[in-house]
């Protein structure tokens, strides 16, 4: 399983999570084996948010063969985009799980729920993601 975590530079397991996946510096991508052991960790650059909005990361992560992304929130449009390309979207509260390494530990323990469509931000500007 390849899991992407929106991160602040320089990325890696110690990286602080980005508060908005579309504006993150990069994605920390963690490769896990079938027993959820870490095989390796890499980073994937994000593009400018203005260069196509929140659907650009969908394409970037699809091309990077990512299976899942863990976010603190997301709009309905990118959530639908991830679903269309087969990337699962998991939720992790950024206040409780602030760095990439903690995300992986919670995922391995089965403590991260899949995000539901009714959890997506409506775009009204009062959603923090």
Backbone as a printed PyTorch tensor [residue, N CA C, xyz], in Angstrom:
tensor([[[  0.8430,  -1.1810,   0.0000],
         [  0.0000,   0.0000,   0.0000],
         [  0.8840,   1.2390,   0.0000]],

        [[  0.5390,   2.1620,  -0.8700],
         [  1.2490,   3.4460,  -0.9250],
         [  0.3120,   4.5220,  -0.3750]],

        [[  0.7290,   5.1460,   0.7270],
         [ -0.1010,   6.1210,   1.4250],
         [  0.5390,   7.5030,   1.3360]],

        [[ -0.2310,   8.4730,   0.8760],
         [  0.2430,   9.8550,   0.7800],
         [ -0.2590,  10.6640,   1.9700]],

        [[  0.6400,  11.4770,   2.5180],
         [  0.3010,  12.3520,   3.6330],
         [  0.7260,  13.7670,   3.2490]],

        [[ -0.2190,  14.6970,   3.0810],
         [  0.1510,  16.0820,   2.7760],
         [  1.0480,  16.6180,   3.8870]],

        [[  2.2430,  17.0920,   3.5040],
         [  3.2490,  17.4470,   4.4970],
         [  3.9030,  18.7830,   4.2030]],

        [[  4.4780,  19.3430,   5.2610],
         [  5.3290,  20.5200,   5.1140],
         [  6.7460,  20.0410,   4.8190]],

        [[  7.5130,  20.8690,   4.1100],
         [  8.8940,  20.5350,   3.7630],
         [  9.7010,  20.3440,   5.0390]],

        [[ 10.5960,  19.4040,   5.0510],
         [ 11.1320,  18.6370,   3.9360],
         [ 10.4420,  17.3020,   3.6900]],

        [[  9.3510,  17.0100,   4.4140],
         [  8.6760,  15.7280,   4.2640],
         [  9.3190,  14.6620,   5.1160]],

        [[  8.8510,  13.4380,   4.9730],
         [  9.3640,  12.3250,   5.7670],
         [  8.4700,  12.0410,   6.9570]],

        [[  8.8130,  11.0060,   7.7090],
         [  7.9730,  10.5850,   8.8300],
         [  7.8940,  11.6110,   9.9550]],

        [[  8.9040,  12.4560,  10.0940],
         [  8.8870,  13.4830,  11.1390],
         [  8.2060,  14.7670,  10.6850]],

        [[  7.7830,  14.8220,   9.4410],
         [  7.2070,  16.0440,   8.8830],
         [  5.8670,  16.3790,   9.5150]],

        [[  5.6830,  17.6650,   9.7490],
         [  4.3900,  18.1440,  10.2090],
         [  3.4070,  18.0510,   9.0460]],

        [[  2.1880,  17.6610,   9.3480],
         [  1.1610,  17.5750,   8.3170],
         [  0.7500,  18.9600,   7.8520]],

        [[  0.4760,  19.0810,   6.5760],
         [ -0.0370,  20.3260,   6.0230],
         [ -1.5200,  20.4220,   6.3570]],

        [[ -1.9700,  21.6200,   6.6260],
         [ -3.3790,  21.8110,   6.9760],
         [ -4.2950,  21.7690,   5.7570]],

        [[ -3.7700,  21.8970,   4.5630],
         [ -4.5980,  21.8820,   3.3540],
         [ -3.8640,  21.0910,   2.2920]],

        [[ -4.4100,  19.9490,   1.9000],
         [ -3.6810,  19.0690,   0.9840],
         [ -3.4030,  19.7410,  -0.3570]],

        [[ -4.2730,  20.6150,  -0.8200],
         [ -4.0550,  21.2840,  -2.1000],
         [ -2.9400,  22.3110,  -2.0650]],

        [[ -2.6120,  22.8030,  -0.8620],
         [ -1.5580,  23.8090,  -0.7070],
         [ -0.2990,  23.2390,  -0.0590]],

        [[ -0.2460,  21.9340,   0.1670],
         [  0.9050,  21.3680,   0.8750],
         [  2.1880,  21.5570,   0.0670]],

        [[  3.3040,  21.5870,   0.7880],
         [  4.6070,  21.6910,   0.1270],
         [  4.8690,  20.4570,  -0.7320]],

        [[  4.5220,  19.3030,  -0.1690],
         [  4.7860,  18.0210,  -0.8300],
         [  3.9690,  16.9460,  -0.1480]],

        [[  4.0470,  15.7610,  -0.6830],
         [  3.3880,  14.6070,  -0.0800],
         [  4.4630,  13.6430,   0.4030]],

        [[  4.3560,  13.2410,   1.6640],
         [  5.1810,  12.1440,   2.1570],
         [  4.4510,  10.8780,   1.7470]],

        [[  5.1110,  10.0230,   0.9790],
         [  4.5020,   8.7770,   0.5190],
         [  5.2040,   7.6270,   1.2290]],

        [[  4.3970,   6.8650,   1.9670],
         [  4.9170,   5.7520,   2.7520],
         [  4.4550,   4.4540,   2.0900]],

        [[  5.4200,   3.6120,   1.7650],
         [  5.1290,   2.2990,   1.1920],
         [  5.0720,   1.2880,   2.3180]],

        [[  3.9210,   0.6150,   2.4330],
         [  3.7110,  -0.3800,   3.4740],
         [  3.5440,  -1.7530,   2.8400]],

        [[  4.0960,  -2.7750,   3.4990],
         [  3.8880,  -4.1310,   2.9910],
         [  2.5310,  -4.6450,   3.4870]],

        [[  2.2120,  -5.8890,   3.2050],
         [  0.9000,  -6.4380,   3.5540],
         [  0.6710,  -6.5340,   5.0590]],

        [[  1.7290,  -6.4770,   5.8420],
         [  1.6090,  -6.4730,   7.3040],
         [  1.7130,  -5.0530,   7.8720]],

        [[  1.6070,  -4.0590,   6.9940],
         [  1.6840,  -2.6380,   7.3610],
         [  3.0360,  -2.2380,   7.9340]],

        [[  4.0880,  -2.9590,   7.5680],
         [  5.4440,  -2.5410,   7.9290],
         [  5.9250,  -1.5530,   6.8760]],

        [[  6.6810,  -0.5620,   7.3260],
         [  7.2030,   0.4420,   6.3990],
         [  8.3090,  -0.1730,   5.5640]],

        [[  8.1230,  -0.0990,   4.2460],
         [  9.1270,  -0.5870,   3.3000],
         [ 10.0680,   0.5520,   2.9520]],

        [[  9.5150,   1.6990,   2.6260],
         [ 10.3190,   2.8990,   2.3850],
         [  9.4330,   4.1370,   2.4220]],

        [[ 10.1030,   5.2860,   2.4410],
         [  9.4320,   6.5760,   2.5120],
         [ 10.0490,   7.4680,   1.4360]],

        [[  9.2090,   8.1540,   0.6950],
         [  9.6820,   9.0740,  -0.3320],
         [  8.8230,  10.3260,  -0.2920]],

        [[  9.1920,  11.3090,  -1.0600],
         [  8.3670,  12.5120,  -1.1760],
         [  7.9820,  12.7030,  -2.6330]],

        [[  6.8050,  13.2770,  -2.8100],
         [  6.2990,  13.6040,  -4.1430],
         [  5.9360,  15.0790,  -4.1120]],

        [[  6.4840,  15.8410,  -5.0370],
         [  6.2390,  17.2830,  -5.0840],
         [  4.7870,  17.5750,  -5.4280]],

        [[  4.2570,  18.6250,  -4.8420],
         [  2.9310,  19.1210,  -5.1760],
         [  3.0970,  20.2400,  -6.2030]],

        [[  2.0570,  20.5050,  -6.9520],
         [  2.0730,  21.6150,  -7.9090],
         [  1.4130,  22.8260,  -7.2660]],

        [[  1.5230,  23.9480,  -7.9120],
         [  0.8740,  25.1630,  -7.4490],
         [ -0.6360,  24.9480,  -7.4110]],

        [[ -1.2630,  25.3630,  -6.3200],
         [ -2.7090,  25.2000,  -6.1770],
         [ -3.4550,  25.9550,  -7.2690]],

        [[ -2.9110,  27.0580,  -7.7140],
         [ -3.5590,  27.8730,  -8.7330],
         [ -3.5310,  27.2020, -10.1040]],

        [[ -2.6580,  26.2190, -10.2690],
         [ -2.4860,  25.5830, -11.5700],
         [ -3.5770,  24.5620, -11.8840]],

        [[ -4.7070,  24.6300, -11.2470],
         [ -5.7800,  23.6810, -11.5120],
         [ -6.5620,  23.3150, -10.2750]],

        [[ -6.2850,  24.0150,  -9.1810],
         [ -7.0420,  23.7850,  -7.9650],
         [ -6.7400,  22.4600,  -7.3100]],

        [[ -7.7020,  21.9770,  -6.5760],
         [ -7.5240,  20.7720,  -5.7620],
         [ -7.5700,  19.4770,  -6.5580]],

        [[ -7.8150,  19.5540,  -7.8740],
         [ -7.7880,  18.3240,  -8.6680],
         [ -6.3820,  17.9920,  -9.1550]],

        [[ -5.4750,  18.9560,  -9.1140],
         [ -4.0960,  18.6890,  -9.5270],
         [ -3.4480,  17.6180,  -8.6470]],

        [[ -3.5710,  17.6950,  -7.3130],
         [ -2.9810,  16.6330,  -6.4910],
         [ -3.5760,  15.2500,  -6.7780]],

        [[ -4.8360,  15.2020,  -7.1860],
         [ -5.4490,  13.9180,  -7.5440],
         [ -4.6360,  13.2810,  -8.6640]],

        [[ -4.3490,  14.0500,  -9.7070],
         [ -3.5920,  13.5280, -10.8450],
         [ -2.1550,  13.1900, -10.4530]],

        [[ -1.5270,  14.0620,  -9.6750],
         [ -0.1480,  13.8210,  -9.2300],
         [ -0.0520,  12.5060,  -8.4560]],

        [[ -0.9730,  12.2970,  -7.5280],
         [ -0.9170,  11.0880,  -6.7030],
         [ -1.3470,   9.8470,  -7.4790]],

        [[ -2.2450,  10.0230,  -8.4190],
         [ -2.6150,   8.8910,  -9.2880],
         [ -1.4050,   8.4550, -10.1080]],

        [[ -0.6780,   9.4190, -10.6800],
         [  0.5210,   9.1080, -11.4660],
         [  1.6170,   8.4920, -10.5990]],

        [[  1.6320,   8.8310,  -9.3070],
         [  2.6210,   8.2700,  -8.3710],
         [  2.1620,   6.9130,  -7.8280]],

        [[  1.0690,   6.4080,  -8.3400],
         [  0.5310,   5.0860,  -7.9790],
         [  0.2190,   4.9520,  -6.4870]],

        [[ -0.3380,   6.0300,  -5.9320],
         [ -0.7390,   6.0430,  -4.5330],
         [ -2.0760,   5.3180,  -4.3900]],

        [[ -2.2270,   4.5640,  -3.3100],
         [ -3.4610,   3.8320,  -3.0300],
         [ -4.3950,   4.5770,  -2.0880]],

        [[ -3.8220,   5.4410,  -1.2310],
         [ -4.6250,   6.1300,  -0.2160],
         [ -3.9760,   7.4620,   0.1330]],

        [[ -4.8080,   8.3840,   0.6160],
         [ -4.3320,   9.6640,   1.1390],
         [ -4.9940,   9.8540,   2.4960]],

        [[ -4.2660,  10.4730,   3.4240],
         [ -4.8010,  10.7540,   4.7530],
         [ -4.8390,  12.2650,   4.9190]],

        [[ -6.0330,  12.8010,   5.1590],
         [ -6.2250,  14.2460,   5.2320],
         [ -6.9780,  14.6380,   6.4940]],

        [[ -6.9630,  15.9430,   6.7660],
         [ -7.7310,  16.4950,   7.8720],
         [ -9.0280,  17.1120,   7.3970]],

        [[ -9.2780,  17.0650,   6.1180],
         [-10.4860,  17.6070,   5.5110],
         [-10.2670,  17.7400,   4.0200]],

        [[-11.3900,  17.8700,   3.2900],
         [-11.2850,  17.9260,   1.8350],
         [-12.6320,  18.3740,   1.2740]],

        [[-12.5930,  19.0580,   0.1600],
         [-13.8090,  19.4440,  -0.5350],
         [-14.4010,  18.2720,  -1.2980]],

        [[-15.6600,  18.4240,  -1.6670],
         [-16.3800,  17.3500,  -2.3660],
         [-15.7790,  17.0540,  -3.7370]],

        [[-15.3400,  18.0780,  -4.4380],
         [-14.8020,  17.8810,  -5.7920],
         [-13.5420,  17.0180,  -5.8000]],

        [[-12.5100,  17.3420,  -5.0050],
         [-11.3380,  16.4650,  -5.0020],
         [-11.6380,  15.0910,  -4.4030]],

        [[-12.5560,  15.0280,  -3.4430],
         [-12.9030,  13.7350,  -2.8770],
         [-13.4890,  12.8320,  -3.9690]],

        [[-14.3230,  13.3970,  -4.8190],
         [-14.8810,  12.6410,  -5.9280],
         [-13.7740,  12.2540,  -6.9110]],

        [[-12.8290,  13.1710,  -7.1360],
         [-11.7060,  12.8810,  -8.0310],
         [-10.8700,  11.7160,  -7.5350]],

        [[-10.5630,  11.6920,  -6.2390],
         [ -9.8010,  10.5760,  -5.6770],
         [-10.5700,   9.2710,  -5.8310]],

        [[-11.8650,   9.3160,  -5.5940],
         [-12.6900,   8.1210,  -5.7440],
         [-12.6520,   7.6050,  -7.1850]],

        [[-12.7240,   8.5170,  -8.1430],
         [-12.7290,   8.1370,  -9.5550],
         [-11.4400,   7.4450,  -9.9870]],

        [[-10.3050,   7.8000,  -9.3690],
         [ -9.0320,   7.1710,  -9.7480],
         [ -8.6350,   6.0470,  -8.7930]],

        [[ -9.5270,   5.6970,  -7.8570],
         [ -9.2860,   4.5510,  -6.9800],
         [ -8.3800,   4.8100,  -5.7920]],

        [[ -8.2700,   6.0650,  -5.3660],
         [ -7.4570,   6.4000,  -4.1890],
         [ -8.3940,   6.5880,  -2.9970]],

        [[ -8.2070,   5.7680,  -1.9670],
         [ -9.0280,   5.8560,  -0.7600],
         [ -8.6330,   7.1130,   0.0230]],

        [[ -9.6180,   7.7540,   0.6370],
         [ -9.3860,   8.9590,   1.4290],
         [ -9.6960,   8.6400,   2.8890]],

        [[ -8.6650,   8.7190,   3.7320],
         [ -8.8100,   8.4970,   5.1660],
         [ -8.7620,   9.8320,   5.8880]],

        [[ -9.4290,   9.8870,   7.0340],
         [ -9.4390,  11.0910,   7.8560],
         [ -8.5920,  10.8870,   9.1030]],

        [[ -7.7900,  11.9110,   9.4380],
         [ -7.0400,  11.9360,  10.6980],
         [ -7.0570,  13.3660,  11.2130]],

        [[ -7.5220,  13.5450,  12.4190],
         [ -7.6020,  14.8640,  13.0410],
         [ -6.1880,  15.4300,  13.1900]],

        [[ -5.8990,  16.5450,  12.5010],
         [ -4.5390,  17.1050,  12.5630],
         [ -4.1340,  17.5890,  13.9500]],

        [[ -5.0790,  17.9530,  14.7870],
         [ -4.7420,  18.4050,  16.1430],
         [ -4.2670,  17.2350,  17.0050]],

        [[ -4.8270,  16.0560,  16.7810],
         [ -4.4570,  14.8710,  17.5660],
         [ -3.3190,  14.0780,  16.9300]],

        [[ -3.2000,  14.1750,  15.6080],
         [ -2.2080,  13.3840,  14.8720],
         [ -1.4240,  14.3620,  13.9850]],

        [[ -0.4320,  15.0590,  14.5580],
         [  0.1870,  16.1850,  13.8630],
         [  1.3050,  15.8780,  12.8630]],

        [[  1.8530,  14.6530,  12.8690],
         [  2.9590,  14.4050,  11.9410],
         [  2.7380,  13.1150,  11.1550]],

        [[  3.5000,  12.9640,  10.0950],
         [  3.3350,  11.8330,   9.1790],
         [  3.5600,  10.4930,   9.8640]],

        [[  4.5300,  10.4050,  10.7280],
         [  4.8030,   9.1580,  11.4260],
         [  3.6330,   8.7090,  12.2830]],

        [[  2.9980,   9.6520,  12.9720],
         [  1.8240,   9.3190,  13.7810],
         [  0.6640,   8.8680,  12.9000]],

        [[  0.5340,   9.4690,  11.7230],
         [ -0.5050,   9.0410,  10.7800],
         [ -0.3100,   7.5620,  10.4480]],

        [[  0.9170,   7.1920,  10.1230],
         [  1.2060,   5.7970,   9.7640],
         [  0.8870,   4.8680,  10.9300]],

        [[  1.2670,   5.2420,  12.1400],
         [  0.9850,   4.4040,  13.3060],
         [ -0.5180,   4.2120,  13.5030]],

        [[ -1.2850,   5.2730,  13.3480],
         [ -2.7390,   5.1720,  13.4930],
         [ -3.3560,   4.3540,  12.3620]],

        [[ -2.8330,   4.4830,  11.1660],
         [ -3.3320,   3.6910,  10.0460],
         [ -3.0510,   2.2070,  10.2790]],

        [[ -1.8240,   1.8950,  10.6980],
         [ -1.4450,   0.5060,  10.9780],
         [ -2.3350,  -0.1100,  12.0520]],

        [[ -2.7430,   0.6850,  13.0240],
         [ -3.5700,   0.2040,  14.1310],
         [ -5.0590,   0.1570,  13.7650]],

        [[ -5.3880,   0.5480,  12.5480],
         [ -6.7830,   0.5310,  12.1170],
         [ -7.6240,   1.6220,  12.7540]],

        [[ -6.9830,   2.7250,  13.1590],
         [ -7.6780,   3.7950,  13.8740],
         [ -8.0850,   4.9760,  13.0020]],

        [[ -7.8790,   4.8660,  11.6880],
         [ -8.2590,   5.9710,  10.8000],
         [ -9.4550,   5.5540,   9.9550]],

        [[-10.5430,   6.3000,  10.0510],
         [-11.7150,   5.9560,   9.2600],
         [-11.6020,   6.4920,   7.8270]],

        [[-12.2760,   5.7950,   6.9190],
         [-12.4230,   6.3410,   5.5810],
         [-13.3300,   7.5630,   5.6850]],

        [[-13.0140,   8.6060,   4.9420],
         [-13.8470,   9.7980,   4.9330],
         [-15.1220,   9.5060,   4.1670]],

        [[-16.2280,   9.9940,   4.6770],
         [-17.5190,   9.8460,   4.0040],
         [-17.8470,  11.1230,   3.2440]],

        [[-18.6430,  10.9940,   2.2210],
         [-18.9730,  12.1560,   1.3870],
         [-19.6390,  13.2600,   2.1930]],

        [[-20.3840,  12.9330,   3.2440],
         [-21.0320,  13.9830,   4.0370],
         [-20.0480,  14.7230,   4.9470]],

        [[-18.7800,  14.2780,   4.9840],
         [-17.7520,  14.9830,   5.7490],
         [-17.0050,  15.9970,   4.8830]],

        [[-17.2430,  15.9780,   3.5840],
         [-16.5330,  16.8830,   2.6810],
         [-16.9800,  18.3170,   2.9060]],

        [[-16.0480,  19.2300,   2.7410],
         [-16.3450,  20.6560,   2.8700],
         [-17.2030,  21.0910,   1.6890]],

        [[-18.1150,  21.9960,   1.9560],
         [-19.0300,  22.4420,   0.9070],
         [-18.4750,  23.6020,   0.0970]],

        [[-17.3410,  24.1560,   0.5050],
         [-16.7510,  25.2720,  -0.2400],
         [-17.2520,  26.6300,   0.1960]],

        [[-17.9410,  26.7050,   1.3130],
         [-18.4890,  27.9690,   1.7740],
         [-17.4510,  28.8420,   2.4700]],

        [[-16.2550,  28.3190,   2.6390],
         [-15.1840,  29.0990,   3.2490],
         [-15.0550,  28.9200,   4.7510]],

        [[-15.9800,  28.1900,   5.3680],
         [-15.8920,  28.0070,   6.8200],
         [-15.4200,  26.6140,   7.1930]],

        [[-14.7790,  25.9600,   6.2710],
         [-14.2660,  24.6140,   6.5070],
         [-12.7530,  24.6830,   6.5450]],

        [[-12.1440,  24.0680,   7.5330],
         [-10.6820,  24.1280,   7.6700],
         [-10.0690,  22.8410,   7.1640]],

        [[ -9.4050,  22.9010,   6.0060],
         [ -8.7330,  21.7280,   5.4600],
         [ -7.5480,  22.1730,   4.6660]]])
